[in-house]
Amino acid sequence: MKLSNLFIGRPVYWILAAAIIVGLAVLGINQMHVKSFVPFQFIVMGIAAVAVAVVLVVYKPGERATRDPMNPDDIG
């Protein structure tokens, strides 16, 4: 099995996903959601905003995002 069939998407998306997981893990390990909840919320919203911005910047129209083609006529 080729890795390109296992990990769909550009490497930048996988790096972004890993960075988000690490960032949230650091927040959780430091118990920021318990000690200072409001800054924690803003950090999580900031992480989400950065992730969306990165995807919007690096996305190319026509990029493959799923294994199967998405055909609206097949839904039903």
N, C-alpha and C positions, 0 to 999 in steps of 0.2 A: 504494500500500500504506500502510495506516494504521500509525503507530508502535505503537498499542495491540495490533495483531496481531503485530507483530514482537517487541516486548518484553513478554512475558507476566509478570504479577506487579505488585505495587505498587511505586512508586518507592523506597520505603524498602528493599526487598530489593536493588534495583540499587545504591543508595547504599551499603548494607552490603557488597555484593560488591566495589565499587570500593574501599572503605576497607580491606577485607581484602587486596586485591591490592596496594594502596599500602603497607600495613603490612609485608607479607611482602617486598615489593621493597626497602623501606628496610633491613630486616634483612639481606637478601642483599647489597645494595650495601655495607653496613658489614661484611660478611663475619663476621657474628656467629656463624654456624654453624661457623666454623673457629676463631675466637678464643676464644669462651666458649660451649661447646656446651650446658651444663646450663641457664644462664639463657635461652638461645635456645629450648630445649625448653619451659621454663615460659612464656615469652612466647607461643609458638605455641599451647600449650594454653590460655592465657588468652584469646587471640584467638578460638579455637574456642568456648570457654565463653561469651564475650560474644556471639558470633554466634548461638549456639543460644538464649541467653536473649532476645536481641532478637526472634528469630523466634517464640519461644513467647509473648512479650508482645504482639506486633503481629498475630499470625495471627488471622484470623476464620474460624470454621467455615463451610465451603461455598465458600471462596475457590478460584478457578480456578488450578491450578498447572501444568497441561499444556495443550497445544493440543487433544488428542483426549480424549474422555471415557474414564475408566478403568473398564472393565467387567470384573469377574473372569471372567465367562462367556466372554469373547473369548480368554482365555489358553489355549493348549493346543496 
